[in-house]
Amino acid sequence: MVAGDTAKRNLTKVRILDATEQLVAEQGFDSVSLRDITNGAGVNVAAVNYHFGSKEKLYEAVQCRYINPVNEERLELLEKVLAEGGGVREILEAFMRPFLTMVTRSKMSEQLFFKLMGRCIMDHNASLSEEMIPLFRQMSGAYTKALASAFPEMPVDLLLWRLHFSFGVMANTLLHGDVLIKFTDGACGEPDFETNVQRMVDFCYAGFVAEGGDPR
């Protein structure tokens, strides 16, 4: 009986997370109400409070569900790139590729999943979960160190801004890539994410090697 109750509670928790992800991807965190979530999951408010405590904590759980694995894979790929003597392009690709890996594990469509990831990254009205901060710091520190080794003459402040710009390119593409398609009536084409990963790497690489960025 206890085991059955536990399984039921776990199933309820997953349903709440799944419903929240779908709604946030479609509408954004601020536009989604707790009632929307409970209706989508087929549960009551008490169930959300029991499992997560608040709408904000529920959103943090959604972030952790995907962003933590992305950052873990970033660290694994970076370690492999450095061990194989990879350069700046490979470092940038290791930073961006894990989002492509994650979409294959999601039940959502590719477009909706990338919107969710973009919102998890860019939503300024939802604070970063305390659970995510240590891994974020570890990941960002590792990539900063790797790029600093590749650009030993570049001032740290310039390097950090160029990494930040690269982060923005990726986040904006995830969240608003479909806007460009609509705005141009399809003139930009509809490249798959693999193609866009390579295009983003090319673009960000060019930014890193611009004036003041001669790689070693």
C-alpha positions as a LaTeX table, in Angstrom:
\begin{tabular}{lrrr}
\hline
Residue & $x$ (\AA) & $y$ (\AA) & $z$ (\AA) \\
\hline
Met1 & 0.00 & 0.00 & 0.00 \\
Val2 & 2.80 & 2.38 & 0.88 \\
Ala3 & 4.69 & 1.51 & $-2.31$ \\
Gly4 & 1.53 & 2.11 & $-4.33$ \\
Asp5 & 1.00 & 5.48 & $-2.69$ \\
Thr6 & 4.58 & 6.48 & $-3.42$ \\
Ala7 & 4.24 & 5.51 & $-7.09$ \\
Lys8 & 1.02 & 7.50 & $-7.33$ \\
Arg9 & 2.66 & 10.57 & $-5.78$ \\
Asn10 & 5.61 & 10.27 & $-8.17$ \\
Leu11 & 3.25 & 10.00 & $-11.14$ \\
Thr12 & 1.39 & 13.11 & $-9.98$ \\
Lys13 & 4.67 & 15.01 & $-9.69$ \\
Val14 & 5.68 & 14.02 & $-13.23$ \\
Arg15 & 2.29 & 15.07 & $-14.60$ \\
Ile16 & 2.65 & 18.49 & $-12.97$ \\
Leu17 & 6.15 & 18.92 & $-14.42$ \\
Asp18 & 5.06 & 17.80 & $-17.88$ \\
Ala19 & 2.08 & 20.18 & $-17.91$ \\
Thr20 & 4.20 & 23.08 & $-16.67$ \\
Glu21 & 6.87 & 22.52 & $-19.31$ \\
Gln22 & 4.30 & 22.49 & $-22.10$ \\
Leu23 & 2.57 & 25.65 & $-20.89$ \\
Val24 & 5.76 & 27.59 & $-20.16$ \\
Ala25 & 7.19 & 26.67 & $-23.56$ \\
Glu26 & 4.07 & 27.92 & $-25.30$ \\
Gln27 & 3.33 & 31.03 & $-23.23$ \\
Gly28 & 6.22 & 31.95 & $-20.94$ \\
Phe29 & 6.46 & 31.77 & $-17.15$ \\
Asp30 & 4.58 & 34.99 & $-16.34$ \\
Ser31 & 1.66 & 34.20 & $-18.63$ \\
Val32 & 0.99 & 30.81 & $-17.08$ \\
Ser33 & $-1.16$ & 30.74 & $-13.94$ \\
Leu34 & $-1.23$ & 28.09 & $-11.28$ \\
Arg35 & $-4.77$ & 27.31 & $-12.38$ \\
Asp36 & $-3.52$ & 26.71 & $-15.93$ \\
Ile37 & $-0.99$ & 24.25 & $-14.55$ \\
Thr38 & $-3.43$ & 22.37 & $-12.33$ \\
Asn39 & $-5.97$ & 22.15 & $-15.16$ \\
Gly40 & $-3.30$ & 20.90 & $-17.54$ \\
Ala41 & $-2.06$ & 18.28 & $-15.09$ \\
Gly42 & $-5.51$ & 17.29 & $-13.85$ \\
Val43 & $-4.62$ & 17.97 & $-10.21$ \\
Asn44 & $-5.54$ & 20.49 & $-7.53$ \\
Val45 & $-3.49$ & 23.32 & $-6.08$ \\
Ala46 & $-2.77$ & 21.26 & $-2.97$ \\
Ala47 & $-0.86$ & 18.75 & $-5.11$ \\
Val48 & 1.40 & 21.50 & $-6.48$ \\
Asn49 & 2.02 & 22.86 & $-3.01$ \\
Tyr50 & 2.74 & 19.38 & $-1.67$ \\
His51 & 5.32 & 18.50 & $-4.32$ \\
Phe52 & 6.88 & 21.91 & $-5.00$ \\
Gly53 & 5.70 & 24.49 & $-2.48$ \\
Ser54 & 4.95 & 27.28 & $-4.98$ \\
Lys55 & 4.73 & 28.14 & $-8.66$ \\
Glu56 & 8.25 & 29.62 & $-8.48$ \\
Lys57 & 9.70 & 26.43 & $-7.00$ \\
Leu58 & 7.87 & 24.41 & $-9.63$ \\
Tyr59 & 9.51 & 26.51 & $-12.35$ \\
Glu60 & 12.90 & 25.96 & $-10.73$ \\
Ala61 & 12.24 & 22.21 & $-10.85$ \\
Val62 & 11.57 & 22.50 & $-14.59$ \\
Gln63 & 14.86 & 24.37 & $-15.01$ \\
Cys64 & 16.77 & 21.75 & $-13.04$ \\
Arg65 & 15.16 & 18.94 & $-15.00$ \\
Tyr66 & 16.86 & 20.07 & $-18.20$ \\
Ile67 & 19.53 & 22.70 & $-17.54$ \\
Asn68 & 21.50 & 20.59 & $-15.06$ \\
Pro69 & 21.92 & 17.69 & $-17.54$ \\
Val70 & 22.89 & 20.22 & $-20.24$ \\
Asn71 & 25.61 & 21.68 & $-18.02$ \\
Glu72 & 26.83 & 18.23 & $-17.01$ \\
Glu73 & 27.16 & 17.25 & $-20.68$ \\
Arg74 & 28.91 & 20.54 & $-21.43$ \\
Leu75 & 31.56 & 19.67 & $-18.86$ \\
Glu76 & 31.96 & 16.15 & $-20.22$ \\
Leu77 & 32.30 & 17.37 & $-23.81$ \\
Leu78 & 34.76 & 20.10 & $-22.82$ \\
Glu79 & 36.95 & 17.58 & $-21.01$ \\
Lys80 & 36.96 & 15.41 & $-24.13$ \\
Val81 & 37.74 & 18.38 & $-26.41$ \\
Leu82 & 40.67 & 19.49 & $-24.28$ \\
Ala83 & 42.02 & 15.94 & $-24.00$ \\
Glu84 & 41.97 & 15.67 & $-27.79$ \\
Gly85 & 43.65 & 19.06 & $-28.25$ \\
Gly86 & 40.58 & 20.74 & $-29.74$ \\
Gly87 & 40.54 & 24.45 & $-30.45$ \\
Val88 & 38.10 & 27.32 & $-30.11$ \\
Arg89 & 35.55 & 25.96 & $-32.57$ \\
Glu90 & 35.40 & 22.66 & $-30.72$ \\
Ile91 & 35.05 & 24.44 & $-27.38$ \\
Leu92 & 32.13 & 26.50 & $-28.69$ \\
Glu93 & 30.47 & 23.43 & $-30.18$ \\
Ala94 & 30.82 & 21.58 & $-26.86$ \\
Phe95 & 29.02 & 24.51 & $-25.25$ \\
Met96 & 26.08 & 24.47 & $-27.69$ \\
Arg97 & 25.62 & 20.85 & $-28.75$ \\
Pro98 & 24.07 & 19.49 & $-25.50$ \\
Phe99 & 20.78 & 21.22 & $-26.37$ \\
Leu100 & 20.55 & 19.01 & $-29.44$ \\
Thr101 & 21.17 & 15.96 & $-27.26$ \\
Met102 & 18.43 & 16.96 & $-24.82$ \\
Val103 & 15.74 & 17.40 & $-27.47$ \\
Thr104 & 16.00 & 13.70 & $-28.33$ \\
Arg105 & 15.04 & 12.88 & $-24.73$ \\
Ser106 & 11.98 & 15.12 & $-24.67$ \\
Lys107 & 8.39 & 14.22 & $-25.53$ \\
Met108 & 7.88 & 17.70 & $-27.00$ \\
Ser109 & 8.31 & 18.70 & $-30.60$ \\
Glu110 & 11.76 & 20.07 & $-31.42$ \\
Gln111 & 10.45 & 23.62 & $-31.88$ \\
Leu112 & 8.53 & 23.64 & $-28.60$ \\
Phe113 & 11.39 & 22.07 & $-26.69$ \\
Phe114 & 13.84 & 24.71 & $-27.89$ \\
Lys115 & 11.37 & 27.41 & $-26.84$ \\
Leu116 & 11.25 & 25.87 & $-23.37$ \\
Met117 & 15.04 & 25.81 & $-23.15$ \\
Gly118 & 15.23 & 29.40 & $-24.35$ \\
Arg119 & 12.75 & 30.49 & $-21.70$ \\
Cys120 & 14.60 & 28.57 & $-19.00$ \\
Ile121 & 17.76 & 30.45 & $-19.96$ \\
Met122 & 16.35 & 33.91 & $-20.64$ \\
Asp123 & 13.37 & 34.34 & $-18.30$ \\
His124 & 14.41 & 37.31 & $-16.17$ \\
Asn125 & 11.43 & 37.12 & $-13.85$ \\
Ala126 & 12.19 & 33.71 & $-12.41$ \\
Ser127 & 15.26 & 33.42 & $-10.22$ \\
Leu128 & 17.92 & 30.82 & $-10.84$ \\
Ser129 & 17.47 & 27.84 & $-8.57$ \\
Glu130 & 20.01 & 27.56 & $-5.75$ \\
Glu131 & 20.39 & 23.93 & $-6.78$ \\
Met132 & 21.61 & 25.01 & $-10.21$ \\
Ile133 & 24.12 & 27.69 & $-9.18$ \\
Pro134 & 27.11 & 25.47 & $-8.20$ \\
Leu135 & 27.02 & 23.53 & $-11.48$ \\
Phe136 & 26.53 & 26.74 & $-13.46$ \\
Arg137 & 29.58 & 28.24 & $-11.80$ \\
Gln138 & 31.63 & 25.10 & $-12.41$ \\
Met139 & 30.60 & 24.98 & $-16.07$ \\
Ser140 & 31.15 & 28.69 & $-16.75$ \\
Gly141 & 34.49 & 28.60 & $-14.94$ \\
Ala142 & 35.69 & 25.64 & $-16.97$ \\
Tyr143 & 34.75 & 27.25 & $-20.28$ \\
Thr144 & 36.26 & 30.59 & $-19.27$ \\
Lys145 & 39.52 & 28.84 & $-18.37$ \\
Ala146 & 39.56 & 26.89 & $-21.63$ \\
Leu147 & 38.96 & 30.00 & $-23.73$ \\
Ala148 & 41.49 & 32.00 & $-21.74$ \\
Ser149 & 44.09 & 29.36 & $-22.59$ \\
Ala150 & 43.14 & 29.65 & $-26.25$ \\
Phe151 & 43.36 & 33.46 & $-26.13$ \\
Pro152 & 46.21 & 34.19 & $-23.68$ \\
Glu153 & 46.56 & 37.81 & $-24.86$ \\
Met154 & 42.87 & 38.68 & $-24.55$ \\
Pro155 & 41.87 & 40.72 & $-21.48$ \\
Val156 & 39.62 & 38.71 & $-19.18$ \\
Asp157 & 36.81 & 41.28 & $-19.31$ \\
Leu158 & 36.72 & 41.13 & $-23.14$ \\
Leu159 & 36.77 & 37.34 & $-23.09$ \\
Leu160 & 33.88 & 37.21 & $-20.63$ \\
Trp161 & 31.78 & 39.57 & $-22.75$ \\
Arg162 & 32.44 & 37.57 & $-25.90$ \\
Leu163 & 31.41 & 34.39 & $-24.10$ \\
His164 & 28.29 & 36.21 & $-22.89$ \\
Phe165 & 27.50 & 37.33 & $-26.45$ \\
Ser166 & 27.87 & 33.72 & $-27.62$ \\
Phe167 & 25.47 & 32.61 & $-24.91$ \\
Gly168 & 22.98 & 35.21 & $-26.15$ \\
Val169 & 23.25 & 34.03 & $-29.75$ \\
Met170 & 22.39 & 30.51 & $-28.68$ \\
Ala171 & 19.56 & 31.49 & $-26.31$ \\
Asn172 & 17.92 & 33.83 & $-28.81$ \\
Thr173 & 18.11 & 31.21 & $-31.54$ \\
Leu174 & 16.46 & 28.64 & $-29.29$ \\
Leu175 & 13.64 & 30.94 & $-28.22$ \\
His176 & 13.04 & 33.09 & $-31.30$ \\
Gly177 & 14.33 & 31.12 & $-34.28$ \\
Asp178 & 10.77 & 30.67 & $-35.57$ \\
Val179 & 10.22 & 34.45 & $-35.48$ \\
Leu180 & 12.83 & 34.93 & $-38.21$ \\
Ile181 & 11.09 & 32.33 & $-40.37$ \\
Lys182 & 7.75 & 34.13 & $-40.01$ \\
Phe183 & 9.22 & 37.62 & $-40.39$ \\
Thr184 & 11.02 & 36.74 & $-43.63$ \\
Asp185 & 8.18 & 34.58 & $-45.01$ \\
Gly186 & 10.58 & 31.66 & $-45.03$ \\
Ala187 & 13.34 & 33.41 & $-47.00$ \\
Cys188 & 15.82 & 32.39 & $-44.26$ \\
Gly189 & 14.96 & 28.72 & $-44.83$ \\
Glu190 & 14.13 & 26.26 & $-42.07$ \\
Pro191 & 17.48 & 24.67 & $-41.14$ \\
Asp192 & 17.54 & 21.85 & $-38.64$ \\
Phe193 & 19.28 & 22.43 & $-35.33$ \\
Glu194 & 22.39 & 20.53 & $-36.39$ \\
Thr195 & 22.86 & 23.04 & $-39.21$ \\
Asn196 & 22.23 & 25.95 & $-36.88$ \\
Val197 & 24.72 & 24.61 & $-34.33$ \\
Gln198 & 27.42 & 24.82 & $-36.99$ \\
Arg199 & 26.26 & 28.28 & $-38.07$ \\
Met200 & 26.26 & 29.53 & $-34.49$ \\
Val201 & 29.75 & 28.11 & $-33.93$ \\
Asp202 & 30.98 & 29.85 & $-37.09$ \\
Phe203 & 29.40 & 33.15 & $-36.03$ \\
Cys204 & 30.66 & 33.05 & $-32.45$ \\
Tyr205 & 34.10 & 31.91 & $-33.54$ \\
Ala206 & 34.32 & 34.96 & $-35.80$ \\
Gly207 & 33.41 & 37.12 & $-32.81$ \\
Phe208 & 36.14 & 35.61 & $-30.66$ \\
Val209 & 38.83 & 36.06 & $-33.28$ \\
Ala210 & 37.83 & 39.63 & $-34.11$ \\
Glu211 & 40.21 & 42.48 & $-33.20$ \\
Gly212 & 42.04 & 41.62 & $-29.99$ \\
Gly213 & 41.30 & 37.91 & $-30.28$ \\
Asp214 & 44.21 & 36.12 & $-31.91$ \\
Pro215 & 44.03 & 32.45 & $-30.82$ \\
Arg216 & 47.13 & 30.64 & $-29.72$ \\
\hline
\end{tabular}
